[in-house]
Amino acid sequence: MRSNTRSRTLRPLRSVSLQDVGLGGFGMSLSRESQGLTLADVKNSLTLKNVKEWLPGFPIVRWAPRYTLFDLQSDITAGLTVGLMVVPQAIAYAGIAGLPHEYGLYSAFMGCIAYTFVGSAKDVTLGPTAIMSLMVNSVADPSQFGASYAVALTLVCGCIQLIMSLFRLGALMSFISMPVISGFTSAAAITIGMGQVKHIFGIKRHVPRPFIQCVKGTVLGVVHGDIKWGDIMMGSFCIIIVRALKYMKTRVMKWDEDNEAFPPPRRVKVARKILWLTTTGRNALLVLVAALIAYALTSQNKGYLTLAGKMVKGFPSVRPPSFHASLPINSTTSKVCTVGTPDCVVANRTGLPDMLADFDVGVISVPLIGLLELVAIAQAFARQNNYVVDPNQELFAIGVANVLSSFFSSYPVTGSFSRTAVNAQSGVRTPFAGIVTASIVMLAVGVLTPLFQYIPMAALSAIIISAVADMVDFKILLSLWRVKMVDLLPLLVAFFGTLFLGIEYGVLLAVVINIVYLLYLQARPHYSWKAAGDLVVLRLQGGLDFPSISFLRQVMADIQQEMANEEQALSAIAMDWTCIMDVDYTVVLTLSALQDELKRKDIALLHAAMEPPVLKTMSAGIAGFRSFPTVREAASQYRVVNLAEATAEVNGEKTPLLTSSQATASSGVDDGL
């Protein structure tokens, strides 16, 4: 019979050097400790090779030397396509963030430039997204603190992400499961979409941001007739056109010229290319048509539409973010108030501590959500296009992008799924396409800004609603119901928490519940046991460490109680350690005490099939500790009747768990131990 355990061998002990405790990357050791560490030693150790081992690299040095003219042509095509897409999206997303529309454009170019040099995924494009815009509105609250807080949040977010990359904390994304991501994304999409309905109806009154209040305010606006029919017609028309073009792109245009029996004529190829560009750049086309209609009506002094309004022309000043803001505070309650009300004074919020206090949990949630979006998108397209991305490199990339973007009046950026998908479909070859996309955005900022004032708000809201509609995923509910119902819990917590508590709290609450559930599973490992005569064979089928050791005590007590209830004698409990790969100090102490307790009851505690690292730890903590290669050999000393039944039927197996030779070969434990 073939063993189902993994072979693990003990590694020889070695001397400890400075490399082992964290400075080995710089080539220093303790070989000259008697002479002391000189400045020359430090300088000699800072070689390029050693620094590269610790600092995230620049992937551009790997693909730039192999860059070809064909790569340039493909990247220019993809960059232009994404550029036409990002300009209207950026203007619209700035509205979600509660910022003037030009801030969306400020956020759309520096991230693309930075990612070209430090990003590891060729398909990814950085910039403003719907979810990140909603988080900025919730955390930085530009309606109260102004745009300065949103820009400062970008710098804080980037610094935190860079610190995380230094400690290689990209693995934290492993604690955010797919149900949590799905629940959070769906709730955020519903919140974003609901917030745009007011622009579709042209509601003039103030509609609060929280979901419940937003629904209530929108309904009251419609009921009281506070609407504009021109906005309703424009918004409905734009939604229909955008969805129709999207349907045409994803469902109708499925031809594959490479697999066609006869190559199509040149005019057919040109027509297909024009149709593809039209459907891909549908947002830009829609904004252009809507702006022309709005301009024609405005020139005739027809106020049928609500327009985006004037935007600041030209590039923003290149300067570090300001940590200063003024806002009205009630001198009695210390809460934000309305100017003119009793006890309301204008207070100055200066310095980073005040700003971090105002950000609250957003200091944690914004960097994590930004990283989550980027890594999820990068890994998805890496699997699709057969390349590998490093989460820590992506963490470094988004940190650099946010830090640099903050000097150009940007709010936090991350990866965009829709634009990344278009980038990949456009045949992008390298991250250089981001330079082309950034050039289009900078052209819009420098030249076209005055023309954007004619864009109808209903058209921008239609673009946003169409974008977030595909983010709502209800199919996963049926999948989880069939596959594993318990995963519905974190999904529902993330969904309703994001919807009702706020976007920054919902995802953190769901992640905490996910981690608690994982710890519960760790503390309650699966086990099975079988009695044969006066011997009980116990096998734990999970890890054994300090959270689960109290559970093991309870299992032992339950076994003794059940044997007593059945009036069966119990002389030994043989623990099968086949599935246990590691133990800690608490386990060693508890097992030692448990062994003494059982000995006072004339019950022997036997150990078998123990892995070498586990055996080494147990032997170091318990004097005279002994483990047998197999359960059979451990029990043979007690002459137990029906031993074959005990060793074969644990977990319902019909064959022996391990033969002596197999256990010895798999664990490396000699028969004499």
Backbone hydrogen bonds, N-H to C=O, Kabsch-Sander energy under -0.5 kcal/mol:
donor,donor_aa,acceptor,acceptor_aa,energy
8,R,666,S,-0.8
20,D,17,S,-1.2
21,V,17,S,-0.7
22,G,19,Q,-0.8
23,L,18,L,-2.3
24,G,18,L,-0.6
24,G,19,Q,-0.6
26,F,23,L,-1.6
27,G,24,G,-2.2
28,M,23,L,-1.1
33,E,30,L,-1.6
35,Q,32,R,-1.4
36,G,32,R,-1.1
38,T,36,G,-0.6
42,V,38,T,-1.5
43,K,39,L,-2.4
44,N,40,A,-2.6
45,S,41,D,-1.6
46,L,42,V,-1.0
46,L,43,K,-0.5
47,T,45,S,-2.1
51,V,47,T,-2.4
52,K,48,L,-2.2
53,E,49,K,-1.1
54,W,50,N,-0.7
54,W,51,V,-1.1
55,L,51,V,-2.8
60,I,117,F,-1.2
61,V,58,F,-2.1
62,R,59,P,-1.9
63,W,59,P,-1.2
64,A,60,I,-2.5
66,R,63,W,-0.7
67,Y,64,A,-1.7
72,L,68,T,-1.9
73,Q,69,L,-2.3
74,S,70,F,-2.3
75,D,71,D,-2.7
76,I,72,L,-2.4
77,T,73,Q,-1.9
78,A,74,S,-2.4
79,G,75,D,-3.0
80,L,76,I,-2.4
81,T,77,T,-2.0
82,V,78,A,-2.5
83,G,79,G,-2.3
84,L,80,L,-2.1
85,M,81,T,-1.0
86,V,82,V,-2.7
87,V,83,G,-1.5
89,Q,85,M,-1.3
90,A,86,V,-3.3
91,I,87,V,-1.8
92,A,88,P,-2.0
93,Y,89,Q,-3.0
94,A,90,A,-1.7
95,G,91,I,-0.8
95,G,92,A,-0.7
96,I,92,A,-1.0
97,A,93,Y,-1.9
98,G,95,G,-0.9
99,L,94,A,-2.6
103,Y,100,P,-1.8
104,G,101,H,-1.2
105,L,101,H,-0.8
106,Y,102,E,-2.1
107,S,103,Y,-1.3
108,A,105,L,-1.5
110,M,106,Y,-0.5
113,I,109,F,-1.8
114,A,110,M,-2.7
115,Y,111,G,-2.3
116,T,112,C,-1.2
117,F,113,I,-0.7
117,F,114,A,-1.0
118,V,114,A,-1.7
119,G,115,Y,-2.3
122,K,120,S,-0.5
127,G,414,T,-1.7
133,S,129,T,-2.1
134,L,130,A,-2.1
135,M,131,I,-2.1
136,V,132,M,-2.3
137,N,133,S,-2.1
138,S,134,L,-1.9
139,V,135,M,-3.0
140,A,136,V,-2.0
141,D,136,V,-1.0
144,Q,141,D,-1.9
145,F,141,D,-2.5
146,G,142,P,-1.5
149,Y,146,G,-0.7
150,A,146,G,-0.7
151,V,147,A,-2.1
152,A,148,S,-2.5
153,L,149,Y,-2.3
154,T,150,A,-1.1
155,L,151,V,-1.3
156,V,152,A,-2.5
157,C,153,L,-2.8
158,G,154,T,-2.5
159,C,155,L,-2.5
160,I,156,V,-2.3
161,Q,157,C,-2.1
162,L,158,G,-2.2
163,I,159,C,-2.4
164,M,160,I,-2.4
165,S,161,Q,-2.0
166,L,162,L,-2.0
167,F,163,I,-1.6
168,R,165,S,-1.1
169,L,164,M,-2.5
171,A,168,R,-0.5
172,L,169,L,-1.9
173,M,170,G,-1.6
174,S,171,A,-2.1
175,F,172,L,-1.8
176,I,173,M,-1.4
177,S,175,F,-0.7
181,I,177,S,-2.2
182,S,178,M,-2.9
183,G,179,P,-2.6
184,F,180,V,-2.6
185,T,181,I,-2.7
186,S,182,S,-2.5
187,A,183,G,-2.1
188,A,184,F,-2.5
189,A,185,T,-2.5
190,I,186,S,-2.1
191,T,187,A,-2.4
192,I,188,A,-2.6
193,G,189,A,-2.8
194,M,190,I,-2.6
195,G,191,T,-1.7
196,Q,192,I,-0.8
196,Q,193,G,-1.0
197,V,193,G,-0.7
197,V,194,M,-0.8
198,K,194,M,-0.5
199,H,196,Q,-0.8
200,I,196,Q,-1.4
201,F,197,V,-2.0
202,G,198,K,-0.6
203,I,198,K,-2.6
214,C,210,P,-2.8
215,V,211,F,-2.7
216,K,212,I,-2.4
217,G,213,Q,-2.8
218,T,214,C,-2.4
219,V,215,V,-2.4
220,L,216,K,-2.4
221,G,217,G,-2.0
222,V,218,T,-2.1
223,V,219,V,-2.8
224,H,220,L,-2.4
225,G,222,V,-1.2
226,D,221,G,-2.4
227,I,225,G,-1.9
228,K,201,F,-2.3
232,I,228,K,-1.9
233,M,229,W,-2.5
234,M,230,G,-2.4
235,G,231,D,-3.2
236,S,232,I,-2.5
237,F,233,M,-2.4
238,C,234,M,-2.5
239,I,235,G,-2.3
240,I,236,S,-2.2
241,I,237,F,-2.4
242,V,238,C,-2.7
243,R,239,I,-2.5
244,A,240,I,-2.3
245,L,241,I,-2.6
246,K,242,V,-2.2
247,Y,243,R,-2.5
248,M,244,A,-2.3
249,K,245,L,-2.0
250,T,246,K,-2.4
251,R,247,Y,-2.7
252,V,247,Y,-1.0
253,M,248,M,-2.5
254,K,252,V,-1.8
259,N,256,D,-1.0
260,E,257,E,-0.8
269,K,265,P,-1.9
270,V,266,R,-2.5
271,A,267,R,-2.3
272,R,268,V,-2.6
273,K,269,K,-2.3
274,I,270,V,-2.5
275,L,271,A,-2.5
276,W,272,R,-2.5
277,L,273,K,-2.6
278,T,274,I,-2.3
279,T,275,L,-2.3
280,T,276,W,-2.5
281,G,277,L,-2.5
282,R,279,T,-0.9
285,L,281,G,-2.3
286,L,282,R,-2.7
287,V,283,N,-2.5
288,L,284,A,-2.2
289,V,285,L,-2.4
290,A,286,L,-2.8
291,A,287,V,-2.6
292,L,288,L,-2.1
293,I,289,V,-2.1
294,A,290,A,-2.6
295,Y,291,A,-2.6
296,A,292,L,-2.2
297,L,293,I,-2.1
298,T,294,A,-2.6
299,S,295,Y,-2.3
300,Q,296,A,-0.6
300,Q,297,L,-0.6
301,N,298,T,-2.1
302,K,297,L,-2.6
303,G,301,N,-0.7
304,Y,302,K,-0.8
307,L,305,L,-0.6
308,A,455,I,-2.2
309,G,453,Q,-1.5
314,G,445,V,-1.5
319,R,317,S,-0.9
319,R,407,F,-1.6
325,A,349,R,-1.8
327,L,347,A,-2.2
329,I,345,V,-3.7
330,N,335,K,-3.2
331,S,329,I,-0.5
331,S,343,D,-3.2
334,S,330,N,-2.6
337,C,328,P,-1.5
341,T,338,T,-2.0
344,C,341,T,-1.5
345,V,329,I,-2.7
345,V,343,D,-0.6
347,A,327,L,-2.8
347,A,345,V,-0.7
349,R,325,A,-4.1
349,R,347,A,-0.5
350,T,348,N,-0.8
351,G,323,F,-1.1
355,M,351,G,-1.5
356,L,352,L,-2.8
357,A,353,P,-2.1
358,D,354,D,-1.8
359,F,355,M,-2.0
360,D,356,L,-1.5
362,G,359,F,-2.0
363,V,360,D,-1.5
364,I,361,V,-1.5
365,S,361,V,-2.5
366,V,362,G,-2.1
368,L,364,I,-1.6
369,I,365,S,-2.9
370,G,366,V,-2.3
371,L,367,P,-2.3
372,L,368,L,-2.9
373,E,369,I,-2.6
374,L,370,G,-2.0
375,V,371,L,-3.0
376,A,372,L,-2.3
377,I,373,E,-2.0
378,A,374,L,-2.9
379,Q,375,V,-2.7
380,A,376,A,-1.8
381,F,377,I,-2.2
382,A,378,A,-1.9
383,R,379,Q,-2.3
384,Q,380,A,-1.6
385,N,381,F,-2.0
386,N,382,A,-0.5
386,N,383,R,-0.6
387,Y,382,A,-2.1
394,E,390,D,-2.4
395,L,391,P,-2.1
396,F,392,N,-2.1
397,A,393,Q,-2.4
398,I,394,E,-2.6
399,G,395,L,-1.7
400,V,396,F,-2.4
401,A,397,A,-2.5
402,N,398,I,-2.3
403,V,399,G,-2.3
404,L,400,V,-2.5
405,S,401,A,-2.4
406,S,402,N,-1.8
407,F,403,V,-0.5
407,F,404,L,-1.2
408,F,405,S,-2.1
409,S,406,S,-0.9
410,S,405,S,-1.3
414,T,127,G,-2.1
416,S,125,T,-1.8
417,F,415,G,-0.5
420,T,416,S,-1.9
421,A,417,F,-2.5
422,V,418,S,-2.0
423,N,419,R,-2.3
424,A,420,T,-2.4
425,Q,421,A,-2.5
426,S,422,V,-1.6
427,G,424,A,-1.6
428,V,423,N,-1.6
433,A,430,T,-1.5
434,G,431,P,-2.2
435,I,432,F,-1.3
436,V,432,F,-1.1
437,T,433,A,-2.4
438,A,434,G,-2.6
439,S,435,I,-1.9
440,I,436,V,-1.8
441,V,437,T,-2.1
442,M,438,A,-2.7
443,L,439,S,-2.1
444,A,440,I,-2.0
445,V,441,V,-2.5
446,G,442,M,-2.4
447,V,443,L,-2.2
448,L,443,L,-0.8
449,T,444,A,-0.8
451,L,448,L,-1.3
452,F,448,L,-0.8
452,F,449,T,-1.1
453,Q,450,P,-0.8
454,Y,451,L,-1.4
455,I,452,F,-1.6
457,M,306,T,-2.9
458,A,306,T,-0.5
460,L,456,P,-1.6
461,S,457,M,-2.5
462,A,458,A,-2.0
463,I,459,A,-1.9
464,I,460,L,-2.0
465,I,461,S,-2.9
466,S,462,A,-2.2
467,A,463,I,-1.7
468,V,464,I,-2.5
469,A,465,I,-1.5
470,D,466,S,-0.6
471,M,468,V,-1.3
472,V,468,V,-0.6
472,V,469,A,-0.8
473,D,471,M,-0.6
474,F,472,V,-0.6
477,L,474,F,-1.2
478,L,474,F,-0.7
479,S,475,K,-1.7
480,L,476,I,-2.9
481,W,477,L,-2.0
482,R,478,L,-1.7
483,V,479,S,-2.8
484,K,480,L,-1.2
487,D,484,K,-1.2
488,L,485,M,-2.1
489,L,486,V,-1.2
491,L,487,D,-1.2
492,L,488,L,-2.9
493,V,489,L,-2.5
494,A,490,P,-2.5
495,F,491,L,-2.4
496,F,492,L,-2.8
497,G,493,V,-2.2
498,T,494,A,-1.9
499,L,495,F,-2.0
500,F,496,F,-2.6
501,L,496,F,-0.5
501,L,497,G,-2.1
502,G,497,G,-1.1
505,Y,502,G,-0.5
506,G,502,G,-2.4
507,V,503,I,-0.9
509,L,505,Y,-2.5
510,A,506,G,-2.1
511,V,507,V,-2.3
512,V,508,L,-2.3
513,I,509,L,-2.1
514,N,510,A,-2.3
515,I,511,V,-2.5
516,V,512,V,-2.6
517,Y,513,I,-2.2
518,L,514,N,-2.1
519,L,515,I,-2.5
520,Y,516,V,-2.2
521,L,517,Y,-2.2
522,Q,518,L,-2.0
523,A,519,L,-2.1
524,R,520,Y,-1.1
528,S,539,R,-2.0
530,K,537,V,-1.7
532,A,535,L,-2.9
535,L,532,A,-1.4
536,V,572,A,-2.0
537,V,530,K,-2.5
538,L,536,V,-0.6
538,L,574,A,-2.8
539,R,528,S,-2.8
540,L,576,D,-0.7
541,Q,526,H,-3.5
544,L,582,D,-0.7
548,S,545,D,-1.4
549,I,545,D,-1.0
552,L,548,S,-1.8
553,R,549,I,-1.8
554,Q,550,S,-1.8
555,V,551,F,-2.3
556,M,552,L,-2.5
557,A,553,R,-2.2
558,D,554,Q,-2.5
559,I,555,V,-2.3
560,Q,556,M,-2.2
561,Q,557,A,-2.3
562,E,558,D,-2.5
563,M,559,I,-2.4
564,A,560,Q,-2.1
565,N,561,Q,-2.4
566,E,562,E,-1.8
567,E,564,A,-1.3
568,Q,563,M,-2.8
571,S,534,D,-2.7
572,A,534,D,-1.5
573,I,604,A,-2.9
574,A,536,V,-3.0
575,M,573,I,-0.7
575,M,606,L,-2.8
576,D,538,L,-3.2
576,D,574,A,-0.6
577,W,575,M,-0.8
577,W,608,A,-2.6
580,I,577,W,-1.4
581,M,579,C,-0.6
588,V,584,D,-1.7
589,L,585,Y,-2.3
590,T,586,T,-2.4
591,L,587,V,-2.7
592,S,588,V,-2.0
593,A,589,L,-2.1
594,L,590,T,-2.8
595,Q,591,L,-2.5
596,D,592,S,-1.7
597,E,593,A,-2.1
598,L,594,L,-2.4
599,K,595,Q,-1.9
600,R,596,D,-1.7
601,K,597,E,-0.7
601,K,598,L,-0.7
602,D,599,K,-1.7
603,I,598,L,-2.8
604,A,571,S,-2.6
606,L,573,I,-2.8
606,L,604,A,-0.7
608,A,575,M,-2.0
609,A,628,F,-2.3
611,E,580,I,-0.5
615,L,611,E,-2.8
616,K,612,P,-2.4
617,T,613,P,-1.9
618,M,614,V,-2.7
619,S,615,L,-2.5
620,A,616,K,-1.6
621,G,617,T,-1.1
622,I,618,M,-2.1
623,A,621,G,-0.5
625,F,622,I,-1.5
627,S,673,L,-0.8
628,F,607,H,-2.7
634,A,630,T,-1.8
635,A,631,V,-2.5
636,S,632,R,-1.4
637,Q,633,E,-0.6
637,Q,634,A,-0.5
638,Y,635,A,-1.7
639,R,636,S,-1.0
640,V,635,A,-0.7
643,L,640,V,-0.7
646,A,642,N,-1.6
647,T,643,L,-2.4
648,A,644,A,-1.6
649,E,645,E,-2.1
652,G,649,E,-2.2
653,E,650,V,-1.1
657,L,647,T,-1.0
663,A,659,T,-2.5
664,T,660,S,-2.2
665,A,661,S,-2.2
666,S,662,Q,-2.7
667,S,663,A,-2.4
668,G,664,T,-1.7
673,L,670,D,-1.4
